Amino acid sequence: MTGAASPSLRLPRSEALTSELLAEGGPVVSEAVIVDLRRSLPPRLVELVAELPSGVRLTLDSYHLKMALQQPETCGQDEDGFLISPRVCRRAIGLAAVQRCVRGHCPAPAAAVDSVLAESTDGVGPDGDPGRPPWWAQWYGSLSAGGRAVVAAEAVMWATQLWTAFDWNRIAPLPVIGGRDDWWDCPGAKELTFKGRVEVRAFATDRRPVMAVVQGGAPGAGWLPMMGFPALVAGLIRGPGAVPSRVVGLWPASGQVRILPVDEAVITETAQAVTSAAEVWVEGYRHALIA
């Protein structure tokens, strides 16, 4: 079965949140603002990156931005190598599961997660491509039955939180769930990349792009640039037409929601916050090298 999403359990506020996501109108970011950011951001960032220790590359994503905004003293300290765990891969599995639910292939997240996990052990990718298993598949296949159950539980919880947040039947055309991250390589600074990650990309009723992002914990200080970051990256890469009219932010662990209309002030403030975050990370790496 394909097409509209199947009936599902939804939180009472999902109707209102869907209306907020799809609402017509909202601010517009002009081409002049994006052109100015493309001109003014790189020189400052190039200057910062020049102070990075040799061999260090900085990929500034939502995780690193949050650390710089909320825990700057930890930036640049010893970072463990990438280790796969149930919490690390729950988003990837959960997104694939919600995508199946939205397209009507599965009735609910639990069944969809089971389907995604089963196919991964058969060497099938999240889009059904044979021979292209997801990056976590080999690790998942090495787990015991108990370990696999933990992975499934984490993924079902994550997917359910996103699946129940919106009335998917009202979102047309079908939204993109997950999809490719946006990567912006800073001109003149090959050591610095911005990575914009979005959970839901859709169009409002007036055909303007909108986004929804899922964050961990509680909003805390700096929630605005956290939500504005993927909008900024999209604008830097594809121009003002790619900047969403609004971003809906979900913090499931604390039950918090934020609606951010993306105007020129938001884009400018976000760019300033991101530049400051890059400076925090560069200083952190430098201090760690000296220590």
N, C-alpha and C positions, 0 to 999 in steps of 0.2 A: 504494500500500500504506500502511495506517495501523495504529496500534496500537503494540505493543512495539518497542523498538529492535532494529535488525538486528544480527547478530553483528559484532563488531569486534575489532580488536587492542587489548588492554588491558595495562597494566603489571601486574606480579605483585602489587603491593599494592592493586590496585583492589578486590579482594574484601574485604580487611580495612577499607579506607577506606569502602566502601559500608556495611559492617556498623556502623562507628562512626557514620556519618551517620544510619542508620535505627534505631539502638538505642532500646529502650524506656527509659522513666524519665528521670532527670536532674532538675536543680533546677527550682524554680518561682519565678517572680518575682510577688510579691503585688500586688494592686491598690493597697494602701496605699503601696508604694514608688513606683509610677508616679504616683499622685496627689500624693505629696510632691514628686517631681521636676517635675511640671507646675506646682506651686506655687512651688518654690524656684528653679528655673532661670531663668525669665524676668526677675525683678528684677535679678539679677546681670548677665545678658546685656544687658539694656536699659541698665544703667549703663555697660557696656563700649562698646556700640555708640554711645552718645552722644559718645564721644571719636573716632569715625571722622571723617576729613576729609569735608567736604561733597561729596556726589555719589558717594561710595564705597559700594558694596554688597558684602557679604561672603557668599558661598555656601560654607559649610564642607562639603566632601566628603572622601572618603578621600585624595585627592591633597593637599589643603590641610592635612588633619590630619597626614599623614605628614611634610610639610615642617615643620610647627610642632614635631613631636616629635623629628625627626631633623636638621633643618637650620634651626633658628629664625632664624639670622642672615640667611637669604635671604628671609624673609617680608616682603612689602611692597615689595621692590625692583621695578624696572621689569619688568613682565610683558608679553611680546609678546602681540599680539592673537591670537585663535584662528586657527590655521593648520591646514588639513587635510593630513595626510600618511599614508603607509601605516601607520605605527605608531599614529597617532591613531584611524584607522577600523578597525583590525584587530579590536578587540573587538566592535564592532557587527556587522561581517560574520561574525566567528567565532561569535557568539551565534546569529545567524540560521541559520548552517550547522549548529550542534550541535542546535538545535531541530528542524531537518528530519531529522537522523539519529535523534534520540530518538523522533520520531513515525513513523519507518520510511519516510520519503519518499526518503531517500538512504542508501546503504550505508556511507559513510565521509566524513570531513570534506572531502577533496579534491573529490569529486563535488558535495558540498553547497555548497562555496564557489563552484565553477563555476556552479552553478544560481543562487545568490543574485546573483552578479555579472552573469550573463546577463540575469536578470529586471530588474535595476536599470536597464539600458540600454534596456529596453522600457517603462519607466515604471511598473513593478509594485513595490509595497512588499514588505517582508519577510514580511508575512502574506498575500501574494497579492492585495492590494487594488489594482485598477487605478487609475491616477491619483494614487497616493500613494507615489511613490518615496522611498527613504530619504534622509536629510540629506546623505549623501556621494555620491549618485548622479550629480549634475551634475558634480562635480569628477572623479569616476572616468571619466565619459564623455569628459572633455576630455583624458585622458592618451593618450600614445602606447602602442603595443603593449608596449614595454619597461616603461613605468610601470605598466601594468595587471598585468604579470607580477609586479612587485614587490609590489603590493597583494595579489595572490592568494597569493603565497608567505608574506607576513606573516600573512594571515588563516588560511591552512591550518595554519601552525605553532601559532598561538594556539588554534584550534579543536581540533586534535589533542591538545594538552596537556590541555584540559578533557575531551574525549571519552574519552580513555584513563584518566582518573582514577577513574571509577566504573563499576560494572556496572549499566548503565541498565535492564536487564531486571528488576532486582530492585526498582526504585523505582516504586511504584504508590500512588495514581494517578500519571499522568504528571507529572513536575515542570515547573515554569515555568522556562524558560531565559531569563534576562534579565528581560524584562517592564518595567513602569513603575518608575522610581526612586521612592523615598519622599521627599517634600518636606515638611519641617516648618518653617513660618514662625513665628519667635519672636513670641509675643504682645507687643504694645507696641513691637516693634523691627522695622519693615518692612525695615530694611537688612540683616537677618540671616536666613539660611535654612540649615537642615541638610539635606543631600542624602544619603540612604542608598542605596547602589548594591549590588546582589546579583546574582551570576551564576546561582545555582541556588536555587530555593525548592521545598521538598518537605515531605512529612509522614513522621514516624517511624512505626514499626509501631503505636504507641499513639495515632496521629493528631495528635500535637503537631507544630507547625511546626518545621522545621530549615532551615538555610541553608548554602550554600557560597559562598565568595568567592575570587577570584583576585587575587593581589597581584604587583607587580613586584619584581625584585631579591631580597633576602633579608629574613627577618623583622626582624632588628635590634631596637633599643630601641623600645619602644612598640607591639609587635605585638599585645598584648592589647586596648588600646582601639581599635586599627585593626579588629580582628575584632568587637569589641563594639559598634562605632559603628552599623552597620545595625540591630542588635537594639535599641539604644536608640531610634533614630529610629522604628522600627516601633512600639515601645511608646508613645512620646509621641503618635503619630498615632492608633493604633487600640486602645490599651490593653494590659493584660498578656497577654491571649489571643493577641496577635500576636507576643509575644516568643518567639524560638525556644528550644527546650531546649538546643540546641548549635549552634555555628557551626564549620564545617570551613574552614580557611584553606589555600590552595594558593599556593606560591611556585615556579612551574615553572622559572624561570631558575636557581634554586639547588637544586631538588629537595627543598625543605622543605615540611613539612606540620605544621599545628597543629590540635588539637582543643580547642575552648573550650566547656565546659559553662557556660551562661549563668545564673548565680545572681544574687542581689540584690547581692552584693559586686561582681561584675563590672559590673553596670549602674551602680552608684554610682561605682565607680572610673572607668568610661568617661565618665560625666557630668562628673566632676571634670577628666578629661584634656581633654575637649572644651571646657570652659569655659576652661581654661588655654590651649588652642590658639587660641581666639577672642581671648584677651588678647594672645597673641604676635602675631597678625595685625594687631590694632588698633594695637599699638605699632609694628609694622613700617611700617604705612601712615603713621602720624604722623611717624616719623623720616624717612621718605622725603620727606614734604612739607616738613619743615624743611630737609633737605639740599638 
